[in-house]
Amino acid sequence: MSVLANLHYLIHWPTQGGYNFVSGPLADITLITAFSSALYLWLRKHNCHVHRCLRLAWHPHPVHGHPVCKKHHPEGHGVRA
């Protein structure tokens, strides 16, 4: 009998005005989306601008100024931080 009562509660929990949904899963979905998008934008800005290179880049290219990794920098491994 308690299983049916719990099942009834789980099925009908958003019927009380939706407060449980707004303060529960919707808030979690919003926070996860905001964090993951901020992380994606940070990685997109700081990774090497050579196609399909996922290395973090901290060295501006002397010609166009975009950040590139040591492997794709024209001066090679002689670049210092």
C-alpha positions, 0 to 999 in steps of 0.5 A: 500500500505504501508503494502505491501511495509513493507512486501516486505522489511521484506521478502527481507532484507537479500538480501543486502549482509547479513550485516543486518543478521550478525549485527542483529540476528546473533550477538544476537544469539551468545551473548545469546549462549555465556552467557548461556553456561558460566552460565551453566558451572559455575553452573555445576562447583559449584553445589553439585556433588551428582546426581540430587542435584542442591544446590550450593556447597562450601564445599569440601568432605574430601574423594574425594575433590569434592564440596558438599552441607551441606546436603551431607557433612559427617559432616552434618550441622556442616560445616562452610563457 
